[in-house]
Amino acid sequence: MGAGVTGPVMSREEVDRALARLGAEYEAVQTSLFALQDHPGRRLLEGAQLTGGTAERWAAAAPALPLLWARFTVYGDALRTAREVRGRRRWPSQADLATLTDLVRGSGITLSNAELPDAARQLAGPVALSERIGLELLVERMNGWYEQVIGVVTAADAVWSALPARIDALTAEACRVRSLALSVGVLPGDHPAGDDLEQLLADLAALRAEVVADPLAFWQPARPRPGAGTGAGRPDLRRYERAEHDLEDIRREVEAVLNVRGDAEHRMLRVRDILSRADRTLTGARAARGEVLAKIAGSEVPAVSGPSAALHDMLSAAAAYHQQGRWHLLSPLLDALEERADEELDRARDSLSAVTAPLAVRAELRGRLDAYKAKAARLAVVEDPLLVERYDQARRLLWSAPCDLRAAEGAVARYVGAVAEVVAPGPTGGEDRGGETR
């Protein structure tokens, strides 16, 4: 059984440490695979009509999914075999140690590539129908395949989560501005702002279609730097932001036309617009509050009030005064309305920021955990049993729903502290906790 061992036979202590580490890796891989199976980004990628770079990258990464499950099954069987051999006796014989060394580091596992799909077989590496490797090399390969898949899935999901909803909201706002423009005679073909608004709506429709079909075209990978995760990055919002700025310019032009109809009418429309935005913001805050309560446990999420009925009543009174020509009553009412409408919008925005704060905290904790795991990997201590245990605990807390932020923050802090402890110099100044010179 030890024929595949190319190095020294492991000691009993080395075998026990290796099996503990590989067992933790098994649990981590299993958790990651189930999470990937249920990931909304994966389901969307499998059902979407993809184009461009997203189609190419997903076509390259998707075969890793069946390969991961197939190799995970082999990994679990081999790990059980190794545990059975180790469990035969308290003090393993030299033959047992040789067998265990072969399973862990040698060639004690036979991998069959014959039953794999063609695309997955290409990812498996060798063109031979079978190969023999050890548990350590097998889990290293599985981690690499997983990173390849999760990089595409998380990037696409981040873009799909960020851009389509924003584009839809901006399109709805552009339609509102168009209705306003039509009411004051700003028409396509008759006014540049009308032409610009129609072009903007067409551009937004095209942008949304591109985002849905090729999300990775709107993904900005982070610049490589120490401690950054391999899949770090953020959605590219530049085209959306340009459209947002263009709409603001068009809105200002429409409002300039409104000024021709008189200051009073213009001021009333501005107040109505502010209140409308405040109401939509409060509606968004109420929806976000429900999401936070479902995803974050134990968070003190403030309640979100409804729109101000008093302000809408004041606006109705102002419209009546304008129609009746009672300008002496309209002027002070408009003064009060403008001030209170601005305060209402600020209150709505503050409510939205307050209820979404736990999600931002969770995202920051996830980023910190991934950054320190990458740091541990760079320093070759990521498989330290203490780090594996604390990383798994923190990850389970952060990726569970609902997420206990207090417990997750403590778990991340413990993992960060454990990384610092593992990589810290020993008493002699040159050795780490295990006595190896770094």
ABEGO torsion letter per residue (X at the ends): XAAABABBBBBAAAAAAAAAAAAAAAAAAAAAAAAAAABAAAAAAAABBBBEAAAAAAAAAAAAAAAAAAAAAAAAAAAAAAAAAAAABABBBAAAAAAAAAAAABAABBBBAAABBAAAAAAAGBABABBBBBAAAAAAAAAAAAAAAAAAAAAAAAAAAAAAAAAAAAAAAAAAAAAAAAAAGBBBGABAAAAAAAAAAAAAAAAAAAAAABAAAABBBBBBBBGBBAABEBBBAAAAAAAAAAAAAAAAAAAAAAAAAEAAAAAAAAAAAAAAAAAAAAAAAAAAAAAAAAABBGBBBBBBBBBBAAAAAAAAAAAAAAAAGBAAAAAAAAAAAAAAAAAAAAAAAAAAAAAAAAAAAAAAAAAAAAAAAAAAAAAGAAABAAAAAAAAAAAAAAABOBBBAAAAAAAAAAAAAAAAAAABBBAAGABBAAGBBX
